Amino acid sequence: MVAKTLFGFEELLAKELRNLGASNVMEGTRNVAFEGDTGFMYKANLCLRTAIKIIKPIHSFPVRDEKDLYRKIYRMDWSDYLTVDETFAIDATVNSENFTHSLYVSQKTKDAIVDKFRETHGKRPDVDVKHPDMRINIHIHDSTCNVSLDSSGSSLHHRGYRTATNIAPINEVLAAGLLLLSGWDGQCNFLDPMCGSGTFLTEAAMIACNIPANINRKGFAFEKWHDFDSELYEKIVDSSLRRTREFHHKITGFDKAPSAVRKALDNIENANLSEYITVTREDFFKTQKETEGPLHICFNPPYGERLDIDMENFYAQIGDTLKQNYPGTNAWLITSNLEALKFVGLRPSRKIKVFNSHLESRLVKYVMYEGSKKAKYNKEV
Ligand SMILES: C[S@@+](CC[C@H](N)C(=O)[O-])C[C@H]1O[C@@H](n2cnc3c(N)ncnc32)[C@H](O)[C@@H]1O
């Protein structure tokens, strides 16, 4: 199978897959290939935090041109996967000299499937690009065509805990990946000082308690497959839930906007995580570290989408607040505003290139050591 992911998360995803029990794990570019049985495919969809979707190859063949593609797709027995009453959609990607238009490839594939059904059943299944019963993935690389079924359906960042929002929330897969990159493992207190709709808080609690990432999701595409084994799936859910662990630290969120606090609390309740997370209305710049012992901070501050904030001053205040009020803290932030980042005024001990949607961003780490009055910060050794 192949699990797709975001730029820079391949190593994290490979590690997640190995921990879950996948074999022959191989990192690619924005994807990781692995082997596993049907039960493992269910488990991967349910548990992986950094996968966007999981596709299962069903056929692979050499292909010369569009006519050849049509012929070979037509030859496949599509009634194994689809009925005339079900809907389908095609996702195509091409990386080949002979095929340059992915849209044309998906149209040819669709034509071949539809013509085959007309020929054998006298009727054809309809296309539904938004909510198909079956999503078919075509990948042409040089002169090889791989045909796969999308076992996930909508992207796996749709965890199922988020209610509609007008706040620009961070993608859940991105948030989980950033937390894992930051080394968050639930062994100390956690704070998101600008939590918005609470994505970092929710993902941090799920990591801390080892709760399957997609336990609240409405469903997966494989549940509509003809060979879906509901008993096996229930067993996988039960065994994954048995592997959750206790968490004895605090997870806290601040936001200065009351609407964000309400939204975060709603989402946290939807995820059944209210017992682990506290959210309060605060201006981060007026707060200080409340508890003894190490603190892990991870957040995405505004990056300048609103013109009413003076970004240079805002990022300088982030640096001052961390330095003066948060001793004994490892603080991580992600921003795409690389100019404003310079005004934090602290030397980052790590800088990792990531993408927030299409925006090139940095995940940076600042280490604030315990000090007598003011926190000392320094480059981590
Ligand atoms: C980019 S959003 C964070 C989105 C969040 N990670 C999510 O997934 O929804 C930035 C948030 O910072 C909040 N904010 C801005 N200035 C703040 C301050 N001084 N103290 C606390 N929150 C602040 C905004 O209200 C906004 O909700």
The ligand as a Gaussian input file, in Angstrom:
#p B3LYP/6-31G(d) Opt

LIG

0 1
 C       -3.488000      31.442000      13.306000
 S       -4.621000      31.415000      14.639000
 C       -4.305000      29.859000      15.426000
 C       -5.099000      28.748000      14.795000
 C       -5.113000      27.496000      15.627000
 N       -3.823000      26.813000      15.653000
 C       -6.205000      26.556000      15.115000
 O       -5.891000      25.424000      14.708000
 O       -7.357000      26.954000      15.073000
 C       -3.938000      32.567000      15.761000
 C       -4.783000      32.811000      16.993000
 O       -4.038000      33.673000      17.856000
 C       -4.973000      34.429000      18.590000
 N       -4.229000      35.564000      19.193000
 C       -3.706000      36.639000      18.572000
 N       -3.051000      37.433000      19.468000
 C       -3.137000      36.813000      20.674000
 C       -2.667000      37.120000      21.982000
 N       -1.957000      38.213000      22.227000
 N       -2.938000      36.241000      22.978000
 C       -3.664000      35.124000      22.763000
 N       -4.162000      34.803000      21.535000
 C       -3.905000      35.612000      20.506000
 C       -6.028000      34.793000      17.564000
 O       -7.244000      35.158000      18.211000
 C       -6.117000      33.494000      16.753000
 O       -7.158000      32.679000      17.219000

